[in-house]
């Protein structure tokens, strides 16, 4: 199956809209995943959130030929060895079979080729490769999306990987927010009822941050008047960087939710070792906004301090708008590497790294690598045991 850049360009915004529609109406995930599978020229696709303590699915949806899916789920699911690579996978980055081999070591390819699932399911069905994305890596749960391709599809290219990585933050946001109220969703069929029943604070705001609705947990949080408050009806956050990042995400989601990308996910509300974090979900184009208010621009979900460990790189990027290259450099700084070591690891000149660091220092209001490293440690809560 062939596809063209123009058709992809027109399909992407529609798919992003469908992703966010699926948060409010879980029944839409089936058609949304099918759209993603078609865009990726895949044969079948799976999206799941797994509770790691009980090894059970909190949320699972799949699409494709039942003749392919049923034996996979019934006979072979426990034999897929690739899940051991999940802890090493970067969030939002699509991996192929070959890149997973690289994560698992020299014997991974041969072990996979000789496995029963390959002999009895992969090869007879002419399956070939996959796009696999880590969406959630928390102590209590993991979330992934996989699109499986076959031998009739052209080899996966860099452009294909970029396409999936563009969609990944939107899927991650929808899955993350959906996971916050999945249990309550089963007991209510109206968005407001779900929000009111949540233990998590949730606020519906207009594009100017005027509060339209706050659930009981959010009302209690506002009463405390510490990290979150209201000023003449407008939502405000004590941490200036969080206030700026959340306001920017609300406005950007109102104007062009496709451009929102990874912004507005896991925004720390204070500078501490275990901050509460906020997730911003755009509502302006959702049917939900009509039920709540025509002015509803976004829902802001707040997870309790320490409830969702925040990777330092994600937090820094969300707060300070780092580019992908700047985020990688920040990661090297976090690991304690010198400028020369960063240049060697990145395959670029020392001058390029010097320039990128200067931009990072400017965006984060830090003066040198030591200050940047300290900031990243402050924004990274310690991981908790599962």
C-alpha positions, 0 to 999 in steps of 0.5 A: 500500500502506498501513501503520499505526504499530502494525504498524511498531512491531512490525515494527522489532524483528524487522527489527533482529534479522534485520539482526544475524542476517545478519552471522553468516549472510550468506544471510539478507541477502536476506530481511532486505533484503526486509523493509526494502523492504516496511516502506518500501513500496518496489518494489526495494532494494539494499545494497552495499559498494564497493571504491573503489580497484578500483571493484568490489563487496565485498558486494552484495545486492538484492531486487525484480522481476528484470525491473526489476533485471536491466536496471538492473544490465546496462544502466544502472548506470554511468549513475546520476549520483547517486553523485557526491552521496555524499561530501556525504551525512550518514551514516545520513540517508536522502535522497530524489531531491529532496534529492539534487538539492539536493546536486548543484546547479541542473542535476541535476534536468534532467540526470536527467529527460533521461537515457537511464535515465529514458526507458528504465527509470524512466518505463516502470516507473512508478518515482518516488522513493527512500530512499538512505542512506550507511552507510560513507564511507572512503577505500578503500570506500563503503557504501550502501542504497537503496529505490526506490519507484513512483508507486503509493506515497504521497509520502515523508513525514517519518515515512517518513524517520524510520523509515529513519533509525531502521533505518540505524545498525543496518544500518551496524553490521552492514555495517561489522562484516561488511566486517571479515571478509567475505574470511575468511567464504568460508573458514569456516562457523562463527562462531568459525572466522571470528573466529579467522582475522581479523587484527582483534582480536575479543573475545566478552564477557558483559554484565559485560565478562568475556572469554569468547573472544579471537582470536589478534589480541586475545590479542596486544593484551591482552599489550601491556597498553596501551589494552586490558587484562584485570582479573580476567578483565574487559575494560578500556580505558585511556581511561575514556570508551571504557571507559564507552561500550563497557560501556554499548553491551554492556549496552544491546545485551543488554537491547534491541538495537533501542535501541542505535541508533548507540551502539557504532560507531567508539568511539575507544580513545585520545585521539589523531589516529589512534585505534584504534576499537571496534565493538560487535555484540550477541550475546545474541539471536543463534544465535552465542551458543549456539555460543560460550557461553550468556553471550555478550553482545557481540562487540567488533571493534577496527580498527587505528589509522588503519584507519577514519577516525572522523568527529568528530561520530560519535565525540563522539556515541558517546562522550558520548551527544549527542542529534541536536540536540547533535551538530549544534551540536557540528558548528558548533563544530567548524567554528569558528562563534560562538554567534550564528552557530550560532543563525542557522544552526539557526533557533533563539534564542541562548538555546537554543544557550547551553543546548545548549552547556552540556549538551554541555560537561557531557557532554564535560567541556569548559569552552568552545567552544575546548576542545570544538573541540580535543577533536573534533580530537583524536578525528578522525584525518586522512583518508588518500589512497585 
